[in-house]
Structures are given as structure tokens and as C-alpha cells.
Amino acid sequence: MRYVSTRGTAAALDFREVTLAGLASDGGLYVPEAWPTLTRDEIAAMAGMSYVDTAVTVMAPFVGETMTRDELRALCEQAYGRFSHAAVTPLLQLDHDQWLLELFHGPTLAFKDVALQLLGLLFERFLTGSSDHLTIVGATSGDTGSAAIDAVAGRAGIDIFMLHPEGRVSDVQRRQMTTVGAPNVHNIAIRGDFDQAQALVKAMFNDPAFAGRFRLSAVNSINWARLMAQVVYYFYAAVRLGAPDRAIAFSVPTGNFGDVFAGYVAAKMGLPVAKLIVATNVNDILARALNSGDYSSRQVVQTPTPSMDIQVSSNFERLLFDLGHRDGLALAEQMRGFEGSRAMRLTNAQSEGAAALFAAERVDLDDMALAMRWAHEHACQMLDPHTAIALAAAQRHAGKTPMVTLATAHPAKFGDAVERATGTRPSLPSRVGDLFEREERYDVLDASYAAVSAYIAERAVAR
Ligand SMILES: *Cc1c(COP(=O)(O)O)cnc(C)c1O
């Protein structure tokens, strides 16, 4: 399997290279050259499979020649052996047609673990026997940072530098990053907001002097391997609810469009997906884009769902590429327009292609709180605020098709917001251990390129 850039000019790469790389050199994102498909019989055969066997079946075509099936299985067993539920991503029934897919049973309590536990092992596997040393640089609004740090802490040949906006992540999120204690983990609190932290990271990748000295790598969802690992749970859930004989709908709390794009990939691979509901909070650029073709960025509003407080969804580019007849040069032009004016129109092909599979819903704070209370009172379930947004969107589309809401975080990760809506405080699961007793370690820096790049250059290992 080869991977091509959405902007048409960067060299095609294999799975190993694409995993280690991140952004393509032409500024685009990598996607498979063609979508592999699974036959109806192959999907039906997943009915009795474990999560790990499902993962191997779904991911093998993407991994191609870079690993044997047995090697891939061993990595999956190791990654998903760290989840606290035997089903890895269990399904829970909320009412007659509504289901929750719980994706938060990993070590850091959010769905990011599903992909990052595997990505950490892929990095290690692909670095073995090479003299490369990876320098991972990332910015986080909370969940990606903790999941990425847990996945690579203590691994040979890797350093991770994670920037978070000072004072703008929850206590649980910060402590999950800053109490790890491994010497290859470096936490930086930025005096600024998430967008400033993200801009600093982008600037490092785009600075030839800096990027030339270190082998930089990305762990946000521009990394293809992350999306690939997320395709698995769409199959796992749908097959349990009757696929391939019955089509299933999914509602996905969306920020960077990574999770819901994995659902699109599942549909491309042959899974009967009735609908993908893109649930946004009041930061509704995706809802506007999908409902009226207007992809224009506005000021970010802070909400109790920080992982969805986003006004530019990187992975949307992958969808636009696929729906725009995979014309990389045309898309590069379209994206340059967006980068200049922070606004663009979808083409007819993009709008019509999206409408065939996606629906988008904007959910405000009142509807989010209503969904939390409904789940608490009618199904005895506490929901985290991100999940509640997706459930509110799912309820607007209730019908005869089974509807699966993706539960992306454990409610205790956002305890304050849950308590405000329901009057009950969720308790932290025992697997987070003595999180509030452990010592924290991080440095605070100004949102200045000079300060942050110098800090990293002093501590990173040159190529
Ligand atoms: C990251 C995250 C999301 C958004 O996922 P995307 O792939 O960025 O769309 C939603 N909910 C939670 C809890 C998250 O951590």
C-alpha cells in the first residue's frame, strides 16, 4: 500500500514512512492511494471475532508489506491488553435504538488511547535497528497529550515535547501529562491559548533550520496510523448490531474530524454505514460547511468540551480530497485560498458527496446538559460533555436504524461539567491510581517561538 498527499506533489510513501512522517512536504495530508475493500463474507466473519482479530483484519491491507500479520497481531495484543475492559470498546444499550460505544477504557480515559497505544508501539517497531531518534513535538487541548505521553513514556529512541495552554486543561488532564516521570517526557505549559501552542508547533515543522536538525514526528490526527486504528471500532460495533445485513448509523463528537473520518473510511471499505452524524458544539464550522458549503473560520468560543473547541479541522482536507475526485493540485489551490482568507466554499462535488453520507448538527450548552441528564435519569449512565453533544445530535435523528453514539471520554475526566449538569460527581476509575498524589513536572514558557524552539533544541537528540 502506497500513500499519496492530498496536495498532489509530495512523494508517495509506504506505511512505515507515513507513520514516522506526519505532514507531507507539500503541506498536505497522506491518504491511501486507493481504499482497500472487505467483502460481505469477510465482514460477516467478524461476528465472533475478538477486538484484536478484528483490528488485524481491518488494518492488514493498510500496513501492507511493512509487517507480517503475526507482527501486527502481536502489537495489537500489547496495545489493547492495556485496556480495562475485555471487549476493549464495549457497546452499551441506552434505549430501543440508541447505543453507546465506550472508547474510554484505555489508560488515560479518552478515545485517543485506542490509536495512540498502537502508534507508540509502531514507532518503536519502525525505529528498531535504525539509528534514527524521533523527536515528537505536539500541542494539546488535553486528551491527545496525555494519551501520547502514556504511549511513548520510557520508549527507546523517542523524546516527546508536549505543549499545553497553561490553566486551560482540566486538573486530571494536566496531571496525566505532568506526573509521568519518564526522562523522555517533556511538558511545556504555554502562556497562551491552544491555537498559539499549535501555531508554535507548526512553526517548528516549517522552520528548515530546526526541522533539519531533528527527526520531527507528529502524534496529532494528521498522522495516518491514528486514523487507521480508529476504523476498527466502527467495524467491531456495526458487526455486533447486525452488519453486514443491517446498516448502522453513528454519531460522533467532532473537533479535528479525525474520528468521524475513520467512519468514512469504514464505509469506503464496504461497511454498511447508514449515516455519519458530525456533532459539533457552538464552534460549528463543520456544521456550516456540511449544511451550506460555507467553510469559514470564526473566533473560537471556550466551552466545557475543549476537544471540540476548534475552528479549523485538519482532517476535513482528507474528505475534500476524496470527494473532489482526488485532484491534489485543485485542492492545494482551494486550501491556499482558505489559508489566505480563512474562508472557502465547498465545490458541488464536495457538497453532494458529503451529503450522501454525512449529516451535521450543532449542539448548544442547554441541549448538551439535557442529554447528560436524560442519560443519567433514563439509562443510569453518566456521560462526559463531548459524548453528550453527540448523543443530543443522535436523538435528533432517532428512527428505525440502530444509532451508535461514540463515547469519547470517561465522565470523570470532566467531573466538574458532569456535576454541574447532573448534580452527581463521577468517580475516577481505580486504574488512574494515585494521580493526585504524584509529583508534577513541567516548565512554563512564553508563547514565543525563540523561547520554545531553544528549549526543545537544548534537550532533543539531533538526527
Ligand atoms: C479529541 C476528542 C474529540 C474530537 O475528536 P476529533 O478526532 O478531533 O474529531 C472528541 N471528544 C474527545 C473527548 C476528544 O478527546
The ligand as a Gaussian input file, in Angstrom:
#p B3LYP/6-31G(d) Opt

LIG

0 1
 C      -10.207000      14.502000      20.538000
 C      -11.570000      14.402000      21.109000
 C      -12.723000      14.619000      20.326000
 C      -12.658000      15.070000      18.874000
 O      -12.147000      14.093000      18.025000
 P      -11.607000      14.502000      16.564000
 O      -10.986000      13.290000      16.026000
 O      -10.628000      15.614000      16.796000
 O      -12.789000      14.966000      15.782000
 C      -13.969000      14.435000      20.916000
 N      -14.078000      14.075000      22.218000
 C      -12.992000      13.882000      22.999000
 C      -13.201000      13.517000      24.419000
 C      -11.707000      14.023000      22.481000
 O      -10.636000      13.833000      23.264000

